[in-house]
Amino acid sequence: MKVEIDIYDSRVLELLTCAIEGGSNYWCAIKTYKTNSQLIGQKQINVDGVMLSRCLALPFIPDCAVLFCDATGEDTGPDEPWVLDYPALQRGLRLLLMSRTKDGKIIPTRHTEAFLSENEDAETGDVFLQLCLFGEIVFG
């Protein structure tokens, strides 16, 4: 049996906000932005009638992204920045909602439950961002 649910971009935005406003600052920093010519230099971007900062808006816009780098001071990050774009958001959400044990069983985590009950926090946002960028939890 296959069960599908729709998650609004606004809910994904709330998760991303939790990560960027504090949940992930201990391991990553924004390095730069990939943007289109119409958005160059804009600090606020209108997305579906809501004005958002570049770091929150760009992952939702086709061919745009936020590029992150390692902020741990240990120089363990890649030479290339970590790319957060819409496909990365989709991957992270899918992984957050379908956590698996080592034997392949799907189990909800406390972060899955927090997100679905609209009770996510900085830690849940951090887990989400790591799943988006790495496909697994690497820090924390």
C-alpha positions as CSV (number, residue, x, y, z in Angstrom):
1,M,0.0,0.0,0.0
2,K,1.4,3.4,-0.9
3,V,0.3,6.5,1.0
4,E,1.1,10.0,-0.1
5,I,0.7,13.3,1.6
6,D,1.0,16.8,0.4
7,I,3.2,19.2,2.3
8,Y,2.9,22.9,1.5
9,D,6.0,24.8,0.7
10,S,5.1,27.1,3.6
11,R,5.7,24.2,6.1
12,V,9.0,23.4,4.5
13,L,9.9,27.1,4.8
14,E,9.1,26.9,8.5
15,L,11.5,24.0,8.9
16,L,14.2,25.9,6.9
17,T,13.7,29.0,9.1
18,C,14.3,26.9,12.2
19,A,17.6,25.7,10.7
20,I,18.9,29.0,9.4
21,E,17.8,31.1,12.4
22,G,19.9,29.1,14.8
23,G,19.6,25.3,14.5
24,S,22.5,24.8,12.1
25,N,24.7,27.8,12.8
26,Y,27.2,25.6,14.8
27,W,28.3,23.7,11.6
28,C,27.4,25.8,8.5
29,A,27.4,29.3,7.2
30,I,26.1,30.8,4.0
31,K,28.9,31.1,1.6
32,T,27.1,32.7,-1.4
33,Y,23.9,32.5,-3.5
34,K,23.1,31.1,-6.9
35,T,20.5,33.4,-8.4
36,N,19.1,34.5,-11.7
37,S,19.7,37.9,-13.3
38,Q,16.3,39.3,-12.1
39,L,17.2,38.7,-8.4
40,I,20.8,39.9,-8.3
41,G,21.3,42.3,-5.4
42,Q,17.9,41.8,-3.9
43,K,18.0,41.2,-0.2
44,Q,14.2,40.5,0.0
45,I,12.4,38.4,-2.6
46,N,8.7,38.0,-3.1
47,V,7.6,34.4,-3.0
48,D,3.9,33.8,-3.4
49,G,3.1,37.2,-2.0
50,V,5.4,36.9,1.0
51,M,8.7,38.9,1.2
52,L,11.5,36.6,2.3
53,S,15.2,37.0,2.8
54,R,17.4,35.6,0.1
55,C,18.5,32.6,2.2
56,L,14.9,31.5,2.7
57,A,13.5,32.4,-0.7
58,L,16.2,31.1,-3.2
59,P,15.8,27.4,-2.6
60,F,12.2,27.6,-3.7
61,I,13.0,29.4,-7.0
62,P,14.0,27.4,-10.1
63,D,17.7,27.5,-10.9
64,C,18.5,29.3,-7.7
65,A,20.2,28.0,-4.5
66,V,21.9,28.9,-1.2
67,L,25.5,27.7,-1.1
68,F,26.7,26.7,2.4
69,C,30.2,26.1,3.7
70,D,31.7,24.5,6.9
71,A,31.6,26.8,9.9
72,T,33.2,24.4,12.5
73,G,36.6,25.9,12.1
74,E,38.0,22.4,11.6
75,D,38.3,22.8,7.8
76,T,36.4,19.5,7.2
77,G,34.1,20.9,4.6
78,P,34.3,20.1,0.9
79,D,36.1,22.3,-1.6
80,E,32.8,22.8,-3.3
81,P,29.9,24.4,-1.2
82,W,26.9,22.4,-0.1
83,V,24.0,23.3,-2.4
84,L,20.5,23.9,-1.1
85,D,18.0,24.1,-3.9
86,Y,14.4,22.8,-4.4
87,P,15.5,19.2,-5.2
88,A,17.6,19.2,-2.0
89,L,14.5,20.5,0.0
90,Q,12.5,17.6,-1.5
91,R,15.1,15.0,-0.7
92,G,15.5,16.3,2.9
93,L,11.7,16.3,3.5
94,R,11.4,12.8,2.1
95,L,14.1,11.5,4.4
96,L,12.7,13.4,7.4
97,L,9.3,11.8,6.8
98,M,10.6,8.3,6.0
99,S,13.3,7.6,8.5
100,R,14.5,4.0,8.4
101,T,16.3,1.7,10.8
102,K,19.4,-0.2,9.7
103,D,17.2,-3.2,8.7
104,G,15.1,-1.1,6.4
105,K,12.0,-0.6,8.6
106,I,10.3,2.8,8.2
107,I,9.9,4.4,11.6
108,P,8.8,7.9,12.6
109,T,11.4,9.9,14.6
110,R,10.7,12.5,17.1
111,H,11.6,15.0,14.4
112,T,9.1,13.5,12.0
113,E,6.4,13.7,14.7
114,A,7.4,17.3,15.7
115,F,7.1,18.4,12.1
116,L,3.8,16.6,11.4
117,S,2.3,18.1,14.6
118,E,3.6,21.6,13.7
119,N,5.8,21.6,16.7
120,E,9.3,21.7,15.1
121,D,12.2,23.6,16.7
122,A,15.8,24.5,15.9
123,E,17.0,20.9,16.4
124,T,14.4,19.6,13.9
125,G,15.3,22.3,11.5
126,D,19.0,21.3,11.8
127,V,18.2,17.7,11.2
128,F,16.2,18.7,8.1
129,L,19.0,20.9,6.7
130,Q,21.5,18.1,7.1
131,L,19.2,15.6,5.4
132,C,18.8,18.1,2.5
133,L,22.5,18.7,2.1
134,F,24.0,15.3,3.0
135,G,21.2,12.7,3.0
136,E,22.1,11.8,6.6
137,I,22.8,13.4,9.9
138,V,26.5,14.3,10.0
139,F,26.7,17.0,12.8
140,G,25.3,16.9,16.3
